[in-house]
Amino acid sequence: GYNNIHYSIFFKNFDHVSFLKDSSFKFEKDFFIQEFKKRKSFENENNLYVFHSAVGHAPYYKNVPEKYLKDNDKKFDQTLLTKIIGNEYKFKKNIHIPDYISNIDYSFDTVSELLSLINNETPTVFIYLSDHGESVFTGYGHDSSRFVHEMLRIPFFVYFNKKFLENNDNIFKKINKETDQIITTDYLPKLLLKIYKL
């Protein structure tokens, strides 16, 4: 979605902006890791890094390396899919649930690798969330003109490294108290304000 007008507004005051399409990488994980490593020299400054992923958008087979896709049909045989969504369901051509599961696996691998690169000497908070949910079983994706509740359901987690917790335990305790509530994405700006003590 780098052609979207909001990119020019959102990234207006960023020091560095990089896009996968301008790199030698075909898939995001190695690109994100390279970009993160490039910025390691700024670790002691107060930084905000934003990674926007295309993984999780249909057609799902396009956004992940083939090795993530090859065993999908073994994992998700027709019996299992029937248990999940029933007998009469007709899939759209570009919707393939096992490929979507591969996208989730690939996303988690990417997040795991990025987390492993975080230096425990620099206070760091890592926030992972989706900008929308995806209605895979209906084949609607995130078409809000045919809204279903899955379009609202997203992963949203926050990781505080050891150094951040040592220096900001009170912030962590405040945020942690709010995790029992139903949280929507409008929590993100509030979270950032707390983290930056604003």
C-alpha positions as CSV (number, residue, x, y, z in Angstrom):
1,G,0.0,0.0,0.0
2,Y,2.9,2.4,-0.4
3,N,0.9,4.4,-3.0
4,N,-1.7,5.3,-0.4
5,I,-1.8,9.1,0.3
6,H,-1.5,8.4,4.1
7,Y,2.1,7.3,3.7
8,S,3.2,10.7,2.5
9,I,1.6,12.2,5.6
10,F,2.6,9.6,8.2
11,F,6.2,9.3,7.1
12,K,6.7,13.1,6.4
13,N,9.0,13.7,9.4
14,F,10.8,10.3,9.5
15,D,14.6,10.4,9.0
16,H,14.7,7.2,7.0
17,V,12.0,5.5,4.8
18,S,12.6,2.3,2.9
19,F,10.3,0.1,0.8
20,L,10.6,-3.5,-0.1
21,K,9.9,-2.8,-3.7
22,D,13.1,-0.7,-3.9
23,S,15.3,-3.4,-2.4
24,S,16.8,-6.6,-3.7
25,F,14.5,-8.7,-1.4
26,K,11.4,-10.5,-2.6
27,F,10.0,-11.1,0.9
28,E,9.7,-9.0,4.0
29,K,11.5,-10.8,6.8
30,D,15.0,-10.4,5.5
31,F,14.2,-6.9,4.4
32,F,12.9,-5.9,7.8
33,I,15.9,-7.5,9.6
34,Q,18.4,-5.7,7.3
35,E,16.6,-2.3,7.9
36,F,16.6,-2.9,11.6
37,K,20.3,-3.8,11.7
38,K,21.1,-0.7,9.6
39,R,19.6,1.5,12.4
40,K,21.5,-0.2,15.2
41,S,24.0,2.7,15.3
42,F,21.1,4.9,16.5
43,E,20.3,2.6,19.5
44,N,21.3,5.1,22.2
45,E,18.9,7.8,20.8
46,N,15.2,8.0,21.3
47,N,13.8,6.3,18.3
48,L,10.5,5.0,16.8
49,Y,10.8,2.3,14.2
50,V,7.7,1.4,12.2
51,F,7.5,-1.7,10.0
52,H,4.3,-2.1,7.8
53,S,3.8,-5.6,6.5
54,A,1.8,-6.8,3.5
55,V,1.7,-10.4,4.9
56,G,-1.8,-11.5,5.7
57,H,-3.4,-10.0,2.6
58,A,-4.9,-12.1,-0.2
59,P,-3.9,-13.8,-2.4
60,Y,-2.0,-15.3,0.6
61,Y,0.5,-17.4,-1.4
62,K,2.1,-14.3,-2.9
63,N,3.6,-12.8,0.3
64,V,5.6,-15.7,1.8
65,P,8.5,-17.9,0.6
66,E,7.4,-21.2,-1.0
67,K,8.9,-23.2,1.9
68,Y,6.1,-21.9,4.1
69,L,3.5,-23.1,1.6
70,K,4.6,-26.6,0.6
71,D,3.2,-28.7,3.4
72,N,-0.1,-26.8,3.7
73,D,-2.3,-29.4,2.1
74,K,-1.0,-32.1,4.4
75,K,-1.7,-29.9,7.5
76,F,-5.2,-29.0,6.4
77,D,-7.0,-31.9,4.8
78,Q,-10.6,-31.7,3.8
79,T,-11.8,-33.4,6.9
80,L,-10.2,-30.7,9.1
81,L,-11.6,-27.9,7.0
82,T,-15.1,-29.4,7.1
83,K,-14.9,-29.5,10.9
84,I,-13.9,-25.8,10.9
85,I,-16.3,-24.4,8.3
86,G,-18.8,-27.1,7.3
87,N,-19.6,-29.2,4.3
88,E,-21.2,-26.8,1.9
89,Y,-18.6,-24.0,1.9
90,K,-17.4,-22.9,-1.5
91,F,-13.9,-21.1,-1.6
92,K,-13.2,-18.2,-3.8
93,K,-10.3,-18.9,-6.1
94,N,-7.8,-16.6,-4.4
95,I,-8.7,-17.6,-0.8
96,H,-6.9,-20.6,0.5
97,I,-7.0,-21.0,4.3
98,P,-3.8,-23.1,4.6
99,D,-1.9,-20.3,2.8
100,Y,-3.3,-17.8,5.3
101,I,-2.0,-19.9,8.1
102,S,1.4,-19.9,6.4
103,N,1.2,-16.1,6.4
104,I,0.7,-16.2,10.2
105,D,3.6,-18.5,10.6
106,Y,5.8,-16.3,8.5
107,S,4.7,-13.2,10.5
108,F,5.5,-14.8,13.8
109,D,9.0,-15.9,12.5
110,T,9.7,-12.4,11.4
111,V,8.6,-11.0,14.8
112,S,10.7,-13.6,16.6
113,E,13.8,-12.7,14.6
114,L,13.3,-9.0,15.2
115,L,12.9,-9.5,18.9
116,S,16.1,-11.5,19.0
117,L,18.0,-8.5,17.7
118,I,16.9,-6.2,20.5
119,N,19.8,-5.1,22.6
120,N,19.1,-5.5,26.3
121,E,21.4,-2.6,27.1
122,T,19.0,-0.1,25.5
123,P,15.5,0.4,26.9
124,T,13.2,-0.9,24.2
125,V,9.5,-1.5,23.7
126,F,8.3,-3.6,20.8
127,I,4.7,-3.3,19.7
128,Y,3.1,-5.7,17.3
129,L,-0.4,-5.2,15.9
130,S,-2.4,-5.5,12.8
131,D,-4.1,-2.5,11.1
132,H,-7.2,-4.7,10.4
133,G,-8.5,-8.2,10.8
134,E,-9.1,-10.5,7.9
135,S,-12.2,-12.6,7.3
136,V,-10.6,-15.6,5.7
137,F,-13.4,-18.1,6.0
138,T,-16.0,-15.9,4.2
139,G,-13.5,-14.8,1.6
140,Y,-14.3,-11.1,2.3
141,G,-10.7,-10.3,3.4
142,H,-11.2,-6.9,5.0
143,D,-13.9,-5.5,2.7
144,S,-15.7,-3.3,5.2
145,S,-18.7,-3.0,2.9
146,R,-19.4,-6.6,3.8
147,F,-18.4,-6.3,7.4
148,V,-18.0,-9.3,9.7
149,H,-16.5,-9.4,13.2
150,E,-13.2,-11.0,12.2
151,M,-12.3,-7.7,10.5
152,L,-12.0,-6.2,14.0
153,R,-10.1,-9.1,15.7
154,I,-6.4,-8.5,15.6
155,P,-3.2,-9.5,17.4
156,F,-1.9,-6.8,19.6
157,F,1.0,-7.4,21.9
158,V,3.7,-5.4,23.6
159,Y,7.2,-6.6,24.6
160,F,9.3,-4.6,27.1
161,N,12.9,-5.6,27.3
162,K,14.8,-6.0,30.6
163,K,16.4,-2.5,30.5
164,F,13.1,-0.7,29.9
165,L,11.5,-2.6,32.8
166,E,14.4,-1.7,35.1
167,N,14.0,2.0,34.4
168,N,10.2,2.1,33.9
169,D,8.5,-0.5,36.0
170,N,5.7,2.0,37.0
171,I,4.8,2.4,33.3
172,F,4.7,-1.3,32.7
173,K,2.4,-1.8,35.8
174,K,0.0,0.9,34.5
175,I,-0.2,-0.7,31.1
176,N,-0.4,-4.2,32.4
177,K,-3.5,-3.2,34.5
178,E,-5.4,-2.4,31.3
179,T,-4.8,-5.7,29.6
180,D,-8.0,-7.3,31.1
181,Q,-10.1,-4.8,29.3
182,I,-11.4,-5.0,25.7
183,I,-8.8,-3.0,23.8
184,T,-9.2,-1.5,20.3
185,T,-6.5,0.0,18.1
186,D,-7.2,3.5,19.4
187,Y,-5.2,2.3,22.4
188,L,-2.0,2.6,20.4
189,P,-1.6,6.4,20.6
190,K,-2.4,6.2,24.4
191,L,0.2,3.5,24.8
192,L,2.9,5.5,22.9
193,L,2.2,8.6,25.1
194,K,2.7,6.5,28.2
195,I,5.9,4.9,26.9
196,Y,7.3,8.3,26.0
197,K,6.1,9.8,29.3
198,L,4.0,12.4,27.6
